[in-house]
Each structure stands twice: as structure tokens, then as C-alpha cells.
Amino acid sequence: MTNKPSVLVTGASTGIGAGYAERFAKRGHNLVLVARNEARMGVLADRLRSETGVAIDIVPADLSDPGGRATVEARLRDDAGIGILINNAGTTLAATFLDQETDDIERLVTLNTTALVRLAHAVAPRLARQGEGAIVNIGSVVGLAPEFGMPVYGATKAFVLHLSQALNLQLGPQGVYVQAVLPATTRTEIWDHAGVDVDTLRAVMEVDDLVDAALSGFDQRESVTIPPLHDVGQWEAFEAARQAMLSGFAQSQPAERYRTDA
């Protein structure tokens, strides 16, 4: 038994989600694991129960499907023991925008954004009422870099970053911490979805290193954690430049460069 909040982890059958499940189990938190692959979650749950003694529930669900989302949303709303949400489930696509199928793009957007924001919205009111809790949203450095050539995936991860930062500002005063984690290339199965052999890529971070770094940022209560970025001053300068523009947005007239002579 534990007095620590339970942790619900999506995409928990493998990769980053499984890494989070293992770390929080070792910290003494009970778990709720969510993913499509029930068999894999069962193997992970059996091992973690044996190693740590925590209680683990398995919820098989496809978060791109409305029925699967509804099941997890209800659990987040109604289970007062869940105090931490790890919004990790996500996917990507192979090929370029012109070669991707519209239905596949829609599923990607649904899983990476709609599911993520619906789960956050399901748990946030209860955490705010309780005055404590955390939501961790797994984004990507691709959300900062259209140059990487992943327009739809990158756009969904830009959504995750903006949502997380805005929610942290809104919910922080009510005791709810929101963290965005931005991995770069990490050794997970997402590369199979992209049609890429991860062993052909350079500077690939291992899942254990990524999750350990993300949890260090979690413990420090960073609003944005970028494990591969060694020079944090670059991020701080980026944020300072962005914030410096805010006062300039409140204008009644267009900028001089957009004005034309009558």
C-alpha cells in the first residue's frame, strides 16, 4: 500500500511510457497502465508488481477511438487516487505530407492532440479542486523545428508545448504542475511507424536516459524539459525573445512595413 498518488501512464506498453511506469513504481506509486497492447502491459505489470509491490491496473484502450478515450477519461475523472497523468501516447507517419493518406493524418492528429487534451481536461478540474497533482505531456523538439521536415507530427508537438505552457500558467496557482517534455531522437518503436531504421540515425538517446532526465526536470518542477539540450541558455534566450514580443502585439494599426500609400 502507498499514500503516494497513483500515476496513469498512456502508451505504457513499451518505450517511454514503460520507462515512466518502471520509475514511478520504484518510487512507490501505484499505477494505471493504458495502451492498446494488453499482453505487453500484462508482462510489464507482473514484473513491476513482483519487484516493487505496488498495485497496478491495466486498461486496454485505443486512444484514437472515442470509446477508448471515454473509458480513460472516466477513470481520470472518477478515481480520486490518481494524482499524476503521464500523457505519453502518440505516433508518427512515414513519407512526406504529399504521400501520406488523409485518414492516417487524421488518426495521427487525433492521437497526438485530441486524446492528449481530452485526458488532461478530464483530470485537471479534480486536481485543481484537490489543490495538488501533475500532468506531464510528452512533446518533441520537432515541435520547435519545421526544418526537420515532419509537418503534421511537428505541428501536433507544437500544440503539446503551447498547451502545456499555458496550462502550467493557469493551473500552477491552483497547485497543479504541468510539464512538457521534449525528446529528440530516442530509441523507441515510433521509428518503425516512420519507416526509419533507428540504427541508421546518429545521436540516438536511450529510453532510460530520456526518462531519467525527464524525471529530474519533473522533480525540479521545470515547465519545459528538453533532455538533449545541453546549453539551457539557448532555451532561456528563445523564451526571453518570445516574451519580449508580447507587448508589441497590442497595436491598433498594422506595422509600418505592411502599410501602402493610398
C-alpha positions in Angstrom: 0.0 0.0 0.0 1.1 3.6 -0.6 -0.1 7.0 0.3 1.5 8.5 -2.8 -0.7 9.4 -5.7 -1.4 6.8 -8.3 0.1 7.5 -11.8 -1.8 6.9 -15.0 0.5 6.4 -18.0 -0.6 6.2 -21.6 1.3 4.4 -24.2 2.6 2.3 -21.4 3.2 -1.0 -23.1 6.7 -0.1 -24.4 9.3 2.7 -24.8 9.0 5.9 -22.9 5.6 5.0 -21.3 7.0 1.7 -20.0 10.1 3.7 -18.7 7.8 6.1 -16.7 5.9 3.2 -15.3 9.0 1.5 -14.1 10.4 4.7 -12.5 7.2 5.6 -10.7 6.7 2.0 -9.5 10.2 2.1 -8.0 9.2 5.4 -6.3 6.3 3.6 -4.6 3.4 4.9 -6.7 0.5 2.6 -7.7 -0.1 2.6 -11.5 -2.8 2.6 -14.1 -1.3 1.5 -17.4 -3.1 2.4 -20.7 -2.2 1.1 -24.1 -3.6 -1.0 -26.9 -1.3 -4.0 -26.3 -2.8 -5.7 -23.2 -0.4 -8.6 -23.4 2.7 -6.4 -23.2 1.2 -4.4 -20.4 0.5 -7.6 -18.5 4.1 -8.7 -18.7 5.3 -5.3 -17.5 2.8 -5.2 -14.7 3.6 -8.6 -13.5 7.3 -7.7 -13.3 6.8 -4.4 -11.6 4.4 -5.9 -9.0 7.0 -8.5 -8.2 9.9 -6.1 -8.0 8.1 -3.2 -6.2 4.9 -4.5 -4.6 2.8 -1.6 -6.0 -0.7 -2.1 -7.2 -1.1 -1.9 -11.0 -4.3 -1.8 -13.0 -4.3 -2.4 -16.8 -6.7 -0.5 -19.1 -6.5 -1.7 -22.7 -7.6 1.2 -24.9 -7.0 2.7 -28.3 -6.9 6.5 -27.6 -7.6 7.3 -31.2 -11.0 5.7 -30.8 -13.8 7.7 -29.0 -14.8 4.7 -26.9 -11.3 4.1 -25.7 -10.8 7.7 -24.8 -14.1 7.8 -22.9 -13.0 4.8 -20.7 -9.8 6.5 -19.7 -11.4 9.9 -19.3 -13.9 8.4 -16.9 -11.2 6.8 -14.9 -9.3 10.1 -14.6 -12.4 12.0 -13.5 -13.6 9.4 -11.0 -10.5 7.9 -9.5 -9.5 10.3 -6.7 -6.3 8.3 -6.1 -4.8 9.3 -9.5 -2.7 12.4 -8.9 -0.3 12.2 -11.9 -1.1 11.9 -15.6 1.7 10.9 -18.0 0.3 11.9 -21.4 2.7 9.8 -23.5 0.7 8.0 -26.2 1.5 9.2 -29.7 2.5 8.2 -33.1 4.0 9.5 -36.4 3.8 8.6 -40.1 6.2 7.6 -42.8 6.7 9.5 -46.0 6.1 13.2 -46.8 2.9 15.2 -46.5 2.0 14.7 -50.1 2.3 11.0 -49.8 0.5 10.5 -46.5 -3.1 9.3 -46.6 -5.7 11.8 -45.2 -7.2 9.2 -42.9 -3.8 8.4 -41.4 -3.1 12.1 -40.9 -6.4 12.4 -39.1 -5.6 9.5 -36.8 -2.2 11.0 -36.0 -3.7 14.3 -35.1 -6.4 12.7 -33.0 -4.0 10.6 -31.0 -1.3 13.2 -30.6 -3.6 16.2 -29.8 -7.3 15.4 -29.3 -6.6 12.4 -27.0 -3.9 14.3 -25.1 -6.0 17.4 -24.4 -9.2 15.4 -23.6 -7.3 13.4 -20.9 -5.7 16.5 -19.5 -9.2 18.1 -19.4 -10.7 15.1 -17.7 -8.2 15.1 -14.8 -7.4 18.8 -14.4 -10.6 20.0 -12.7 -10.3 17.3 -10.0 -6.6 18.0 -9.4 -7.4 21.8 -9.1 -10.1 21.1 -6.6 -7.7 18.9 -4.6 -5.0 21.6 -4.9 -2.3 19.2 -6.0 -1.3 16.9 -8.8 0.7 16.9 -12.0 0.2 16.5 -15.8 3.2 15.5 -17.9 2.8 15.9 -21.7 5.3 14.3 -23.9 6.1 16.6 -26.9 9.1 16.7 -29.1 11.9 19.0 -30.2 10.3 18.6 -33.7 7.6 21.0 -32.5 10.2 23.7 -32.5 11.8 22.8 -35.8 9.8 22.8 -39.1 13.2 22.3 -40.7 13.1 18.7 -39.6 10.5 18.0 -42.4 7.8 16.4 -40.3 4.9 19.0 -40.8 2.0 17.2 -39.3 3.8 15.4 -36.5 5.7 18.6 -35.7 2.6 20.6 -35.6 1.0 18.2 -33.1 4.0 18.5 -30.9 4.0 22.4 -31.1 0.4 22.1 -29.9 1.6 20.0 -26.9 4.2 22.6 -26.0 1.8 25.5 -26.2 -0.9 23.7 -24.3 1.5 22.6 -21.5 3.0 26.1 -21.0 -0.4 27.7 -21.0 -1.9 25.2 -18.6 1.1 25.5 -16.3 0.4 29.2 -16.1 -3.3 28.7 -15.4 -3.2 25.7 -13.2 0.0 26.3 -11.3 -1.6 28.8 -8.8 -4.1 26.1 -8.0 -1.4 23.6 -7.1 -1.3 21.6 -10.4 2.1 21.3 -12.0 2.2 20.8 -15.8 5.4 19.8 -17.6 6.2 19.5 -21.3 9.0 17.0 -22.1 10.7 17.5 -25.5 12.7 14.4 -26.5 14.9 14.4 -29.6 15.8 11.1 -31.4 15.1 8.3 -28.9 15.3 4.6 -29.3 11.6 3.7 -29.4 9.2 1.9 -31.8 7.9 5.2 -33.2 10.7 5.0 -35.8 9.0 1.8 -37.2 5.9 3.9 -37.8 8.0 6.5 -39.6 9.6 3.7 -41.8 13.1 4.5 -40.4 15.7 2.1 -39.1 16.7 3.8 -35.8 20.1 2.2 -36.1 20.9 4.3 -39.1 20.4 7.5 -37.1 23.1 9.4 -35.2 22.9 10.6 -31.6 20.1 8.3 -30.5 19.2 8.7 -26.9 18.2 5.5 -24.9 14.8 5.5 -23.3 16.3 5.0 -19.8 18.4 8.1 -20.1 15.5 10.1 -21.6 13.1 9.2 -18.8 15.6 9.7 -16.0 16.4 13.2 -17.4 12.6 14.0 -17.7 12.0 12.9 -14.2 14.9 15.1 -13.0 13.1 18.0 -14.7 9.9 16.9 -13.0 11.5 16.9 -9.6 12.9 20.4 -10.3 9.4 21.5 -11.4 10.6 22.7 -14.8 7.7 23.8 -17.1 9.7 22.6 -20.1 12.3 19.9 -20.0 14.5 19.3 -23.1 16.8 16.3 -22.2 19.1 16.6 -25.2 19.7 20.4 -24.9 23.0 20.8 -23.1 23.1 24.6 -23.3 20.0 25.7 -21.3 20.9 29.3 -22.0 19.7 28.7 -25.6 16.2 27.8 -24.4 16.2 30.7 -21.9 17.2 33.1 -24.7 14.5 31.7 -27.0 11.8 32.2 -24.3 13.1 35.7 -23.5 12.9 36.7 -27.1 9.4 35.3 -27.4 8.2 37.1 -24.3 9.8 40.3 -25.4 7.4 40.4 -28.4 4.2 40.1 -26.3 3.8 43.8 -25.6 4.2 44.6 -29.3 1.1 42.6 -30.2 -1.3 45.1 -28.7 -1.5 47.5 -31.6 -4.4 49.2 -33.3 -2.5 49.8 -36.6 -0.5 47.4 -38.8 3.2 47.6 -38.7 4.8 50.2 -41.0 6.2 47.6 -43.3 2.7 46.5 -44.2 1.3 49.9 -45.0 0.9 51.1 -48.6 0.5 54.6 -49.9 -3.1 55.4 -51.0 
